[in-house]
Amino acid sequence: MLRNDIQFPYGAVYFRKSNPPPEDWERDYTTAREDGLNIFRHWFMWSAIETAPGIYDWEEYDRQMDLAAKNGIKTVIAELIHAVPDWAVRKYADALQVNADGTKLGSYMGVSAATGGFSNNGGGAGALTLNCPEVKEAAGKFLTALASRYKDHPAIYGYDVWNECNYSADVDYSSYAKAAFRIWLEKRYGSLKVLAKAWNRYSYADWADIEPPAHMAPYPECIDWLQFKRDNFYDQMQWRIDTIRAVDQKNVIAAHGISGSIPNMASNGCDDWLAASKVEVYGFTWIQARKGTEPWKTWYGVDINRAAARGKPFWHAERQGGPLWLQPQVIGRDKEDGRVAEPEDIRIWSMTSLAGGARGVLNLRWRPLLDGPLFGAFGAYGMDGSRTSRSDMQSAMAKWANDPARAALWEAKPIRGEIGILVVRETQEWDYLLNYDRKEKPYPEAMWGAYRAFLDSGLQPDWVHIDDIDAYDFLYFPYPIMFTAKQAEQLRAWVEKGGTLIAEACPGYFGDRGRVGTVQPNLGLDAVFGAHEETVEFMPDIGDRIHFDMDGLPVDGGGLLQSYRLTSATGGTGRGHFTDGRLAIVENRYGKGRTLLIGTNPSVAYYRTDGKKNGAFFAALLAWSGRAQHVTLDNGNLFARVHKGEKGSFLWLVNPTRTSQSTTVKLAEGLGQPDFAGPVWPVDHIRGDGNIEVSARDVLILPLRPKSVSQW
């Protein structure tokens, strides 16, 4: 289903009615073509097209498509049925989504489009619930009309469904969603009696007695509500796809999220793995002005998307190309922290995504909006569509990426990372419920802390979904406080077959339905780790007081504390103690595999101290594992990635700093040696003393030639 008429999709989101103004379109398309851009995405908003029931205004969208065909630019149609017509809000007023507090959503101006029909809760699911059959039918007719009109247009590339794949944490409590929830529960439990027992609610007399929980707390009913919402909204995503596919079987179906699986999979449905499983091309929105320019954040944005894509092509579907004014995410931050994008920023943000495996780049604005609170934001071109130094950089990269000489570069993909960070949806859901009313949020701190710690150690840490663990032999499980018996069995079998697992405190402390196990580690994992719990302390608010050692190396804890006693039957070995003498670390062999159980969350300490604590500890974990590092650099400001492909392999060296950086490089056995005679980007890279030099906010890409071990 993938298109081969574009070597590398490089473009932008262009038309969001009513911007840019019509009188500029022809000139803008000419500029885009001359600058090497080859793909546009437009927002085809239901609210802007179906102006009355069954009355469609396609005029401006037809012109976009025709201009694209004239200029050799392909078009991705972004369907936006969550931008609902005002007549539909009136006609289907009983189908407005409802917040947990009982307030109804309405039709508001869109922040990113300055066009009516958007909901007021910040989610991506619209004001009207698709659980209402009449709303679903009306939206389906629009999608059918949309695909029927453009499926054979020479400019079409495909469709982008469900913009940014998320929903508000506070919806949907409408009568239609409640009815769907009850049907979901009946299929899940079979009888009201079984449900009542599972929920500890013993006085249900009818399915109509069931109400979704309005307050999130660590109970089975809230687990079910979170999982229902995920199933419900992603079933609606699949319905969008099926509706389009019923008309158009040939063009690409794509989608993009916000790389939000950490920490918003539970609260906002940002399940990148589930979203990517439904489409042929996945992508992500990542905007440094909103997220921050710290290198680890930029790497996280691309790395988790690569993991979720599971080998499918993925794009940096919305990349910043200009400034951001007056928005809450930037207030108080330094000017250089993404608030004013410079040409070099566009280069390094794009190149980091490409080093992470992205194979397409779209600026989220070709030129800035002229209306609304996001005026002037994100565009690489000027307010009037004129070229800028930023657009010149974008143009140079687009032309470079689509040079036929780059074909082998884009065919190659990042090799598997040395270590995987384990992601379990149920763990995040439970922590979300457990800490809903608390300011401490240990889960995201632990996940990001572990990822950043290994990244800063010079490794490529991959995000690994529990369903994908068989592709890895070394995993780190941050903050693993809850998962299911089935998942515990997956981990047990994986270790037994030869996997190496490092787990932080309280693995599986809460089991199925969030119930605490009376034997800890829970779910039979005491045998896997060779230890039993001696004491436990759930005090994340003072977790920074926890300290321990590993073979004499001092380490800061965080989050929780769980101390152990060894189980003689399985032969665990103590490797470290808390400062009060309690056993803090247990090493064990189980089957053909190895485990290391750490009785606190050193990842939280790494996150909270911005990497000032525990760096040596995480480096020691790699040494303990016996794994070889892919690329060893003597300059910690640089990042390395190795890509392999049938047509060639490449070394990427990434310098996110504002000064030139030099380094020596050592590659692991079997990865080859760099070819200094044929750099892919740029040309000047070797200093007279033999060091490799990477320019500021830039990358160096070198082909790799066969050789077992190389050092420079």
N, C-alpha and C positions, 0 to 999 in steps of 0.2 A: 504493500500500500504506500510505501514511502516514495517520495519524488526524487528523481535523479537529475532534474533539469537545473538544479542549483547546487554547486559544489559546497558552498558554505552560506547558509542563510544569514545575511547581515543587513539589518534595517532598523525599523522603528514602528512604534504605534503612531499613526498619523491622524485619522479623522475621528474626533469625538464631537459630534454635533453640539455646538455650532462653531467649533474651532478645528482647523484654521479657517479664515474667511474664504468664501468661494472664489473671489477674484484672484486669489494667490495660487490656486490649486495647480493650474497648468505650469506655472513657473516653478513651483515647489517640486513637482514630479520631474521636470527637466533637470533641476538641480540634483535631486536624488540620483537620477540615472547617471549624470555626469560624475557624481561623487562615488559611484561604485556600489550604491545600496541596491539590493535586489529583492527586498521583501518588505511589505507594509502589513500591519494589522490594524483593522478599524473596528470600532464599537458599533455593531448593528443592534441598536437599542430598540426593544419592543415599544417603549414609550414614545420614541421619536418616529417610528415607522407606521404602526397601526394607529392612525390618528382618530379613527372611529371604528366600531366593530366591523370587521371585514373590509375596511378601507385602508389601503396601504399606500404610503408615499415613498417610493423607491428612487425618486429623481436624483437626489444628491449621491446616493449610494451607487446607482448606475454609473454616474459620472466618475466616481472613484475607480470603479472596476475598469471602465473604458480607458481612463488615463493610465492606469496600471498596465493594461495590455499594450497601449501605444508606446510606453516607455520601457517595456520589458521587465516590469516589476511584478512579482507574484503577490497575491493577496491572501492573508489569513482572515477569515470572517469570524470575529469574536461575537458569538451570540450572547446577548444580554437580556434574557427574559426576566432577570431579577430587576430590571428597570421597567416597571409596570405602567401601562397607560393610565391616565387619570380617570378615564371613563371606566376602566376595569376596577379601580379602587372604589368607585361609587357603585358599580353594578354588583360587585362581589364583596361588599363591605363586611358581610358576615365571615369572610374568609381571610380577614387581616390577621397576620400573625400577632400573637399576644406574648408579652413579656411575663416573667415569673410574678411580677407584682400586679398583674392584671391589666396594665396599660397596653393599648393597641398600637401597632406600627402604623405609619402613614406614608404619604407620598411627599418626598422632600427633594430639594435640589441636590444633584450629585456633586460632591466635592471634586471629583476627578473629571467631570464632564460639563459642569454648569448647565445641566439639563435636568428637567423634572422626571419624577418617577422612581427615585431611589428611596430605600428605607432609611430610617433615622437611628438605627442601632449599630451601624458600623460593620455589620456582617455582610456576607456575600450571598444571602439567600432570598432577598427581596421582601417586600411588604406583604405580599399575598402568599398563602401557603399552597404549595402544590399538592397537599393532601386533600384539597377540595377538588372533586372531580370536574366541576365546571371551569375552575381556574386552569387545571391541567389540560383540559380540552382546548381552551382558548389559547394557551401558550403553545400547545402542540400544533395548532393550526398555523400559528405564526412561524414556528420552526419549519414546518412543512413548506409553507409558502417561500420562506427564505432559501431553503436548500433547492427547491424546485426552480427558483429564478436564476440561481447562480452556479448550479452544479456543472454546467457545460461551458461556462464563461472561460475564455482563454487565459484570463488573469488569475483564476482561482488556484490556490495551493491547498487550502483545507479550512477546517473550522477549529476554533478554540472554544471549548465548552466550560461553563461554570468558572468565570473569572476568579482566579486566586483561591478557589476550592476551600472555602471556609464558611462558617456560619457564626452568628452571635452566640455567646455562652448563655444568654438569657432567654432563648426561644426554644420551642414554640409551644405555647400553652393554649392554642385555639381549640375549639371543639373538634375540629377535623383532625388535628394532630393527636389529641387525646384518644379519639376513636381509633386512629392508626396504631397508637401505643398499645391499646387493649388487644387489638388483633395480633400484634407482634408478641405480646405476652402469652396469649392463648396458644399460639404456635410453639412458643418456647417451653411452656409448662404443661400444656395439655388440659389441665383442669384448674378450676378456681381454688380447689382445696390444696393442690400441690403448691400453687403460687402463694397462698396464704401462709403456708408453713415456711416456705423459703424466705418470705418477707417478714415473718414474725408478726403478721397482722391476721388475727384469727376470726374477725367478724365480718369478712366480706360475704355478702349474700347474693351479689350479682356483679357481673363484670363492670357494670356502670358505676359501682362503688369505687372503682380504682381511679385515683387521681395521680398524675405525675408529681413527684416531689418538687416543691418550689424552693426549698432550702437544701443546699448541697451539704451532705454530711456522710461519714463513712458507714453506710448501711447498704444492704443488698438492693433495695429499691432504687437507690441513687446510682449504683453500678449499672443496673438495667436501664435506667433512664439515659445515662451517657451512651451506652451501647446502642440503644434504640435510635437515638438521634443520629449517631454515626451511620447506622444501617439505613435509616430513612433518607437522609440527605444524599448519601452516595447511591442509593437506589434511584433517586431522582436524577442524579448525574447520569447514571446508566440509561435512564429513560430519555434524556436529552440526546444521548448518543444514538440510541435505537431509533428515535424519531427521525433524526437526520439520515441515518443509514438506510431507513426504509425508502428514502428518495435518492440518496447519493451513495453508491457503493464503491466509488473509485478515489475520492479525494481524502486527504489525510485528516484524521481526527486527533487533535492535540488538546492539551490543557496545561495550565501552570498554577502552581501554588505559591507559597511565600516562604518555603523552607522552614515551616513553622512546627514541624513535628516535635521539636524541643523548643518551647515547653507547651505548645498549644494544641497538641493532638487530643487531649482529654477535654479541654474547655471549649475549643472552637472547631473541632473536627479537622484539624490540619494534619490529616493522615496522608503524607506524601506517598507512602508505599501503596495504599489503596487507590488513591487517585491515579497514580502512574500505571497501575495494572489495567486500567480501563481504556487507555489511549495508546496511540502509536508513537507519539512524541510528547515528552513531558518537559516542563520547564519551571523556572522560578523567578519571582520578583525579589530582587535584593538591591536595596537603595542605601548607600552608606550614610546619606544625610539623615536617614531615619534610624539606622542601626548602629552607627559609629564606624570609624575607619580602622580600628584595631585589626591587625592582620588576621588574627585567629577567627574573628567574626566573618571576614570575607571568605576565608577557607571553609568555615562551617557552612555558609550559605550554599556553596557549590558541592561540598562533599556529601552532605546529607541528601541532596537532590540526586547526585550520581548513584548513591546507594539505593534510593527509592526507585530509580529508573530501571534497576536490575538489568543493565546491559542495553536498554533501549536508547535511542538518540535522545538527548535532552539539551535544552537551550537555556541561556540566561535570557529569559523571555522579557524581562523589564529591568534594564540597566540604566543607572543614572547618567545623564549627559550634561547636566547644568545645575544651577543653584537651587536652594530651597529657602524660602523666606517665611518668617513669622509663624511657623508651625511649632506645636509644642515639643516635637522630637528634637528640635535644634536649639531652642532657646537656652541660653547659658553656655553653649558649647563654643569651642574655639572656631574661628573662621576656617581654619585649615581642616577641621574635622568634618568634611563633607558638605559644609554649608555653601561654599563657593567652589564648584568643581572646576579644576584646571585641566588642560589637555593631558598632562601627565597622569592625572587621576583617572581619566577615561581609559588611558592605556593600561595602567596597572590593574584597575578593577576588571577590565575585559580580559586581560591576559591571565590573571589569576583564575578566572572562570574557565578559560581554555586549558590552563595547566591542570585544572581539576577534572577535565573531561568534557566540558560543554562544547557542543558542536553547532552552535548558532547563537547570535547576539542580536537583541532588539532593544534600542533605546526606548524607554517608556513614553517619551515625547519626541517627535521629530523636531517640533518647535513648541515653545511654551503656549499654554492657554492664555487667552486675553481676558478671561472672566473668572470670577470666583476666588476663593481663598488660595488656590494653587496657581494664581497668576505668575507668570515668569518662571515657573518651576521646571527643572529637569531637562529642558530642551537643549540639544547640542547646537542648533541654529538659533539665530536671533529672534527677537519678538516679531520682526517683520519677515522672517524666513531667510534673512541674509546669512551668508557664511560667517563663521567665527573661527578662532584658533581651535576651539573644541571640535567643531565639525570637520576642520581640516585633519585633525588627528583621526577622527572616526572614518573619514574617507580613505586615508592612507591605510588604515587597518582593514577596511572592507576590501580594497583592491588587492592588498597583500594576501588576505585570506582566500580570495577567489582566483588567485594566480594558479594555473594548472600545476605549477611546480609544487604547490602545497598539498596536492592530493594525498600523498603518502602520510603527511603529518596528521591529516584529519582522519585517516583510516586507523591510525594507531590509537590505543586507549590506555588510560592509566593502569598499571599493574596492581594487583591486590596489595593492600597495605600490610605492614608487618603485624599489626594488631587491630582487632575489632572492638568497638565500643558497643556493647549489647543493648538493644532497644526492645523493650517489652511494653506493649500498649497498656496492658492491665496494671503494670507497675505505676505508670504515670497517672492513670485514672484514679488508682487508690490514693496516691499521694495528694492528688488534687482534692479529693474528698476529705482526706485526713487533715490537711492543712488549709482548708478553704477559708477559715476565719482567722488564720494566723499570718503574721507578717513574715515568719520564716518560711522559705520555699526551698528546702534542701534538694529536692529532685533536680530542678534545672541547674542549680549550682554544682551538684555532683556530676551531672552529665557533661556540662560544658567544661567544668574543671578538669575532669579526666581527659577529655578530648584535647583541651589546650595544653595540658601537661605533656602528653605524648607528642603533640605537634611541636611544642617548644623544644622537645628533646631531639628533634630532627627526624622524627618518624612520620609516616603517613598513616594516621589512625582512620580506619574506615568505620562508618556507622553500620551496624549489622542487625537487621531484624531477626527476631528469634526464629522465624521460619527459614532463615538463610544461613544458619550457623554451620551447616555441613561444608560450606565453601571455605571455612576458616579453621585453623588449628590453634589459635591463640586469641582468647577473648578476655576483656575486662568488663565487669558488671558493676557499675556505680549504683549505690543506693538501691539495692535489690529487694526492697522490703516486702513486696507482694507479687505473686504470680500464681498460676494454677498448678494443680497436680499434674496435668498433662504436660505443661511446660517444664516442670521439675523433672519429669521422666525424660523429656528431650535432652535436657542438660546432663542428666546422669548418664544416659546412653552415649552422648557425645564425648564426655570425659572418658568413659570406659573404653571407647574406641581409640583414644589417643589424644584427645584435646587437652589443652592447657587453659585452665580457668582461674582467673583472679577475681574474687568477689569481695566487696566491702561488707560492712556489718549487716546482720539480720537478714540473710538470704531467705526469702520465702517466709518471713515471720508471720505474715498474714497469708493464708492460703485461699482456696476457693471461697467465693462470697465474702472475702475479707475476714475470715475467722482465724483467730490466733491459734497456732499449733501448740500443743502442750509439751512437745519435745522439739527442742531447737538445736541446730537448724531443722526447719520444718520439712515436711513432705518427703521424708526419707533421705534428705541431703546430709544428715549427720554422718552417714557412712561415707559419702563422697568427700566430705571435708575432714573426716577423721577427728571430729570434735563435738562436744556438747556445750551448750550455753551454761556458763556459771552465773553470770549476772548480766543485766541489761538496763540501760538508762536512756529513755527517750527525752532528752533535754536539748534540742537543737539550738535553743536560744542562748545557751552557754556552752555550745560545742567547741568554741575556740579555746576552752580550758583543757581540752583533752590533748595529752601528749603521750607518745610511745616511742619505742625504738625498733629497728629491724637490724639484727646482728650488730648492735651498737650504734647504728646511724640514727640520730634523733629525727623524729617526724612529728608534725603537727596534725592533730585530728580535727574533726568537725562533725556536725550532724549528730549521729547517735554513737552510743558506746555499748559494745557487747564483748564480754570477756568469756574465756573458754576453759574447759578442762579436756584433756586428751582422752580419747576413747581407746582403750587398750586393744580392742578387737580389730581396729583398722590401722593402727600404727601411725597416727599423726605425729608431727614433730613441731615443737614450739620454736618460733623464730624471732619473737620479740615480746616485750611486756609494756604495759602502761606504767606510768611513773610510780604508781602505788604498788607495783609488783604483780598485778593481775595479768594473766596471759592474754596477749593482744593479737598475735599472729600464729596461725597454724598452717604448716605445709603438709601435704598428704599426697600419696600415690593411690590412684584408684583405677583398677584395670590397667590399661596401657597409658592412662593419662595422669596429669598432675593438677593439683589445686593449691591455691594460696588464699586463705581466709583472713581478712584484715578486719579487726573488731571496731572500726570506726570509719569515717569518711574523709580520708586525706585529700580526696578530690575537692571537697568543699573548702578546705583550707587553702588549696592552690587557687581556687576561683576567688575567694574573698580577699586574698592578699595580692591579687593581680600577678600571680606567679612568683612572688618573693619567697614563698615557703614551699618546701617539698620537691623542688626540682631535682635534687640529687636522689630522692627516694624513687621518683618515677623512672629516672634513668637506671637505677639499680634494679627495678622490676624487669626491665628489658634484659639486663645481664643475667638475672635469675632465670629468665625464660630460656636463655640460650639461643634466641633468635638473632639472626644477622640483620643489621640495618641496611636498607637498600642503598642509600647514599649518605656518606659521612662528609660533612663540611667542617672547616675550622672557623667558620664565621656564623654565629647564631642569628644574625640578622637576615640571613638568606633561607629560602625554602627550596627543596628539590622534589621533583616528581619525575618518574620514569614512565614513558609510554611505549608500548609494544604493539606492533602490527605486522601483518603479512608482508606489507610493502616497505617496512622500515621501522626502526625504533629510535627514540629520541630522549634526550635529557633536557628537562626544563629547570632552569634556575631562576627564582623569582625574588626580586628585591623591592619590598614595599616601602623602603625608607627614602628619605629625601636627599641622601648622599650616595655617591658611588661606593660599592662594596666589592672587596676582593676576597678570594677564598682558594683553598686547595680542595680537591675532590677525590674521594675514594668510592668506587662502586663495588657492590657485593659481587661475589663470584657468579659468572654467567650472565651478567647484565651488559658487558662489553666496555668499550672505551669511547670517549667523545672524539668526533672527527673535527679537529680545529680548522680544517681547510674548507669546510662547507657549512658554516653556521646558517641556520634557517632564519634567525632574527637575533640581533642585528649583525653588523660586520665587525666592529671593533670590540674585542673581548679579551685579548691576551696581553698582559703586561710584559715588559721586558724580563722580569725576574721569574716568569713562568706561571705566575698566579692568574687565575681566571678573574676577570673583573666584570661586574654587572652594573649597568648604569642605574641612576636613581629612578625610582618608580618605573622600573622596566624589567624585562626578562631577557634571558639568554637561552636560545634553543639550539642544541647541537645534536646532529645525528650520532647514533651509537654504532660502532663497528665491533665485530666479535673479538673478545679477548676475555680471559677468565677473571683477572684482577688488574685494576688499573689505579694509579695514583699520580696526581699532579700537584 
